[in-house]
Amino acid sequence: MSISKYEQETSLWYNNSETEAICYTCNKALLNKLDKYCSKYPEEFKVKRNVVIDGKIEGKEFTFNKKYISIRKPSSRIMSEDQKLAASIRLKKNRAKNQE
């Protein structure tokens, strides 16, 4: 039995006296991203523990330097539907090109 979408939370903890941050997540996209960072930058990103439910990893807790945390302001750029379509086409072409 896997956990419900409501239970698939992400939490981020850090304080002013330490440089380390802890991220607990069950979000699949964020799990994949942080797992890649752990492989590529093992000195910077580490898996602290796995959350196993019914023999399946449902979430993980990661540690990394809090300097990698970023909160951005909303984009003020408003794109028309034509601009969105053109950007989507460019992105698809670039992704296809990079996969070759």
N, C-alpha and C positions, 0 to 999 in steps of 0.2 A: 504494500500500500504506500503510495507516494503522498507527500504532503500537499495540502490544498494551495491554490494560488494565494489565498489570504495569508497563509503561513510562510510563503516564500518571500521572506523579508530580507532587507539589506540594512545593516547597521554599521556605523563608522564611529570609532572612539579614538580620541586623542586629547591630550591636555597640554597646558603651556609649559610644564616643567620637563617634559620628555620629548624626544625627537621621533619616537616610534608611534605609528598609528596602527590600529587593528580594524580590519574590515571583515565582518561576517556577512556572507551572502548565500542565498539559494537561487539567485538570478542566473540563469544558464549563460546568457551573453557575458555578464560580468565574470562569472566563473571561468569561462573560456579565455577571456582577456587576461585575467590575473594569472591563470595557469601558464599562459604563453609568456607573461612577464617573468614568472618564476623560472621557467626554462631558459629564457634568454638573459635574464639578469639575476642569477641565483644569489648574489651577494646583497642585492637590494630588496628583492621580493621573496618571501618565504611562506609556505603553508604551515600554519601553526597547528591546525587540527582539521580532520575530516568529520563531517556530520553524516553518520551512516544510519539509515532507516531500512529495516528489512533487507539488509545485506547490500544496499545500494547507496552510493554517495549522493546525498541530496543537497549538501551545502558544504562550505569550507570557511575556515577562518584564516585570514592572511595577515602578515605583518609587513610593514614597509615604512619608509621615512615619510613623515607627514608633509614634507615639501612637495610630494607628488599629488597632493589633493588640490583640486582646483574647482572653484565655483565661478561660472561665467554669467555675465549679464545677458539678457535676452537680445537676440539680434534685432536691430532696428531696420534692417533691410526688408522691404516688402516686395516680393516677386510676383509678377503677373503669371497667369497660367501658362502663357507661351514661354516665359523665361524659365519656369519650373520644368516644362517639357524639354526645352533645349539643354538645360543643366543635366537632366536625367539621361538624355541621349549621350551627352559628353561623358558622363560618369560610366555608363555601360560600355562605351568604346574603350575608355581608359582601363577599366577592369579586365576586359577581354584581352587587351593588348598586354597587360601585366601578367596574365596567366599563360601567355605563350612562351 
